[in-house]
Amino acid sequence: MLVMEEKVLRGLEKFEKCAANRDYDKKKAVAEVQSLLDNVVAASKKKDSEIKELYKEVDQLRKKLETTDDEAVAGYKMSAEYKSSLHMYCVESLKDAIKVTKEWLADDHSEINPDEFDRYLKKCRAAQKAKVTDHRGVGSQHNGSLDN
């Protein structure tokens, strides 16, 4: 009987040890999940705060736009920044148009050599430069030139 009681006691000890380990693992898992939830909540609050700040900035910009007068817009359009931006976008648009034209020539007019189109553009540029370098004061270089 003593041997049997000892086996039962050892079994109970093993059971208690397993139960304690499971309890520890459960508490550890719960703590990890809680930590993850806390991090997500904190990140969410931070993002909400950032979004609110962005909305405030957008509102401020809208108010500025509403109060901007025509003179300020006209002044900006006279600035070098505006002119360089306009020049850049115009040149890029022209380059894109030339690229599309070459693709169209290659696809729909294979009898026309795209190199001929390049030679034509060079001829036009040379004529443009000749106008600009004419010392009699005739002609001037256009800001939208592709020679930059």
C-alpha positions, 0 to 999 in steps of 0.5 A: 500500500505504501508503494501505491501511495508513493506512486499516487503522490508522485503522480500528483506532484507531476500533475501539479508541476504540469499544471503549474507549467501550463499556468505559467505558459498561459500567463506568459502568452496572455502577457505577450498578447497584452503587450502586442495589444498595447503596442497596437493601441499606442501606434493607433493613437499616434497615427490618429494624432498624426492624421489630426495634425495633417487635417489641421495643415490641410485646413490652414492651406485651404484658408491660405488659398481662400485669402490669397489675392490675385496680386500674389498669384501674379507675383509668383507667375513673374518669379524665376521659380515659376518660369523655371518650373514652367520651362521644365514641364514644357520641355518634358511635355515636348520630349514626351510628344516627340517620343510618341510621334516617333513611336507613331511613325514606327508603328503606322508609317514604317516607310518614314525613317525616324532618323529623318525626324531627328534630322528635321528637329536638328535642322529646326533647332539650328534655325532657332539658334541662328535667329538667336545669334543674329546680331541685328537684334532680330529674333530671340530664344524662346524659353521652351527651347529643347536645347538645355 
